[in-house]
Amino acid sequence: MIALGVILLILGFVLNIQVLWSIGVILLVVGAVLWILGSIGRPVAGRRYWY
């Protein structure tokens, strides 16, 4: 999710498309939050691991 967010962020910036840039930022933030919660061992939505 983080990688997809970065790709969309870069594509939105290069192609000057605001929607891609906004979706990229949202995916980057959500991916980072899930990564942090998973790394500290806290279950998210009843699941300890996200594959």
C-alpha positions as CSV (number, residue, x, y, z in Angstrom):
1,M,0.0,0.0,0.0
2,I,2.9,2.3,0.7
3,A,4.5,1.6,-2.6
4,L,1.3,2.2,-4.5
5,G,0.8,5.5,-2.6
6,V,4.3,6.6,-3.6
7,I,3.8,5.7,-7.2
8,L,0.5,7.5,-7.4
9,L,2.0,10.5,-5.6
10,I,4.8,10.7,-8.1
11,L,2.5,10.2,-11.1
12,G,0.0,12.8,-9.9
13,F,2.8,15.3,-9.4
14,V,4.5,14.6,-12.8
15,L,1.2,14.5,-14.8
16,N,-0.3,17.3,-12.8
17,I,-3.4,15.3,-11.9
18,Q,-4.7,16.3,-8.5
19,V,-6.9,13.2,-8.0
20,L,-3.9,10.9,-8.3
21,W,-1.9,13.0,-6.0
22,S,-4.6,13.0,-3.3
23,I,-5.2,9.3,-3.6
24,G,-1.4,8.7,-3.3
25,V,-1.2,10.8,-0.1
26,I,-4.2,8.9,1.4
27,L,-2.7,5.5,0.6
28,L,0.7,6.5,1.9
29,V,-0.8,7.7,5.2
30,V,-3.0,4.6,5.7
31,G,-0.2,2.2,4.7
32,A,2.1,3.9,7.2
33,V,-0.4,3.7,10.0
34,L,-1.1,0.0,9.3
35,W,2.6,-0.7,9.1
36,I,3.3,1.0,12.5
37,L,0.4,-0.7,14.2
38,G,1.5,-4.1,12.8
39,S,5.1,-3.5,13.8
40,I,4.2,-2.9,17.5
41,G,2.0,-6.1,17.5
42,R,-1.3,-4.4,17.8
43,P,-4.2,-6.2,16.0
44,V,-6.0,-4.1,13.5
45,A,-9.7,-5.0,12.8
46,G,-9.2,-8.3,14.5
47,R,-6.2,-9.3,12.5
48,R,-2.6,-9.3,13.8
49,Y,-1.0,-9.7,10.4
50,W,-1.9,-8.1,7.0
51,Y,-0.5,-10.0,4.0
